Amino acid sequence: MGENKIKTLINNRYALGFAFIAIYLSISFITRSIFYILSVHNIDFSLVNLLKIYAFGLFFDLGTASFFIFPYILYVLFVPQKLVGSTPDKVLTYFILSLTIFLSLFGFLGEFPFWEEFNTRYNFIAVDYLIYTYEVVENINQSYPLPLLISGLVLLSASLFFLFHKLGAIKAAFSGQTAFKARLAYFSLFLVIPLFFTGFITNKQAEFSDNTYVNELSKNGVYSLFAAYRSNELDYDRFYKTRPVNESFETIKSELRQDNQTFDEPANTYSLERNTLSSGQEQEPNIILVCVESLSADFLGIFGNKKQLTPNIDQISQQSVLFTEMYATGTRTVRGMEALVLSVPPTPGHSIVRRLNNQHLSSIASILRQKDYELNFFYGGDGYFDNMNSFFGGQGFNIYDRNRGNLLSDKIETTRNNIADDEVSFENAWGVCDGDMYNKLMKVADENYEKGKRTFSFLMTTSNHRPYSFPEGKIDLPNGTREAAVTYTDYALGEFIKQAQSKPWFDNTVFVLVADHCASSAGKWEITVDKHHIPALIYNLPHVAPQKVDKLCSQIDVMPTLFGYLNWDYSTSLYGKDIAKMTPEEERSLIGNYRTVGLLKGAVFTELTDKKNANQYSWLADKKEMSKLKNQDTKLVDLTIAYYESAAYRYKEGLMKEQIQ
């Protein structure tokens, strides 16, 4: 009797809906199992965890499947009985289901390269990528055999229809004479699941473990994608641990002030403006800052890599001020840019580079203009991507990019220069190769030298990015691997320095080299400290001997440190410090991702989560291990809050706007 009831339940107009859900859950199970196998070495196995992963996974998969199939369920509800099985009914059914199946399979397929790159389900990065379709589609096309993959998806979709036929679902769907009241009852069954998920379920409820791999395995990729879309902005006061804001500002002022700095009088509670005085002869060389895409410290020989991937950078570092304990603030290029230009902590949500009203902010541009520098930003792709042009243009930079016709806002007064076709020997989805960009920068540097201009140039490289392609014949490794891309990145930089050394402007030019973030940020913890360790150096400094600086520091400190080496007097409201003047008590690094932010100080990492929690971990740098602390250091918690609460407050209230005209 029970078997007959089940057959009756399934063998009707909604048979294809039930069949789709069954297939979707099966493919989800296989996908989750593959990701589990790929991540098993990062998971402490327990039967309880395993059961929870698959139980939570099944729950979220069912919710996602119900969203996918809902348009078809809605269609079935309103088709009159007399049209069931007719040609229009079959055409519309096959069209709706074909699209549903193809999109769901595409979602599964896309998760594999995304997991390979980020070791997570779809998240806010995937949301951002959907906005920049040209770069993303081209990147996929150049990285993978896209026509073959799409053909495979079409074939697999057809195979599922054949399976539906074998299961009898197609016959039932086109022959079932289900009355409207009965269809409405079935429809209500399908409707209650998406309504329940919409009203009561959040993606965070899948996060039951301290291990991020376990949490990600418990989720559904497509559900995570839409959850990220819905929570693209995070209000600090609403989601994070706070203190009275005036107390946070008192703490941060005490934290930021160095021995050669004084705050403006009369004191303003929410102002960080302070005057910096030097004791030496001021130097004003040209400055070239090269921000290198995805250059993890562990790629470099100077940090122990034995593969000889970066001989040029290793050699240059011996002639530079090298910072061995530099940490990136985030996991994306825009975070690196934010840290280097604005010198602020990585507040939750989007980088300020991506936000609205980010023009004319207090930044290194404010200080450089005090010294009469012309500001240039070089990017091999279209600077429309990630709002780069709007951000840099809004700080007064001239833009040099691969213009694809995107215009800057009329409110931004800057010059945009297209990188011409005859200046390009090679480009991929992300832009012009590093070698061509260095040539463009040198051409502009030559022109500015002839005009007697003092310049600051920020160059963002692109070659060390999937699809890892670059000009043939430059290095001995073939295109297509990360190691080859790192090697080419190093080669291009080495050639640039060699050519620059022959230029008349070289002796009066300082070169800053720093990575935007590491190649991968994934680890067992929400924030894995060693996945933020990056190289940073300053080359060709006047009157400063080459040296290693082993102080714990952050990307936000790079430019204030350079200003210190150049003996500049200036006014600043930046959060960065002069590393050379840091005392051991001042050493710290600010690290975050989209949702979680933290402070590494000594051997303790304090993190703030979007559940208004503060967690602390002991950080064993030699073993690259973290373990949660039961007893918290409340002073470090307060200091961490002070950094992030004050930074969020200043942006929200418009206090980051530039004061210096």
PyMOL commands that set and color helices and strands:
alter all, ss='L'
color gray80, all
select helices_A, chain A and resi 2-10+15-42+47-78+81-83+87-118+124-131+133-143+146-167+169-175+180-200+203-206+212-217+221-230+236-239+245-256+297-299+301-303+311-317+333-342+352-354+364-370+385-394+421-423+434-451+482-500+506-508+529-532+555-565+579-581+584-586+634-652
alter helices_A, ss='H'
color red, helices_A
select strands_A, chain A and resi 261-263+274-276+286-292+320-327+374-379+398-401+416-418+427-428+431-432+455-460+509-515+533-539+547-549+553-554+570-572+589-592+597-601+604-608+614-620+625-628
alter strands_A, ss='S'
color yellow, strands_A
deselect
rebuild
show_as cartoon
